[in-house]
């Protein structure tokens, strides 16, 4: 089972390098949701409307904003699969991805659509 999850993570990581920053974050959120399932982690997957909102707002994002968004997606994709009994620490790691990469680091114009 673990081998399957690792393989799926690699495949998602390879495909997540395509598309826009918004679609890569959406894929990374979905990937993180899958990795959090063993700990019953809350779901953060982006809806189609959230992706569309992000895409519409992307022209308001600077190159630095886009870099921070990419770092966020990379952080989510690097999360390990949550092991039973590690729900709190895994959840803190997931939250740290947002705090360290996008919280208070995106311009106000960009953050409004993210």
HELIX and SHEET records of a PDB file:
HELIX    1   1 UNK A    2  UNK A   15  1                                  14    
HELIX    2   2 UNK A   21  UNK A   36  1                                  16    
HELIX    3   3 UNK A   37  UNK A   39  5                                   3    
HELIX    4   4 UNK A   48  UNK A   57  1                                  10    
HELIX    5   5 UNK A   58  UNK A   60  5                                   3    
HELIX    6   6 UNK A   63  UNK A   78  1                                  16    
HELIX    7   7 UNK A   87  UNK A  101  1                                  15    
HELIX    8   8 UNK A  108  UNK A  111  1                                   4    
END                                                                             
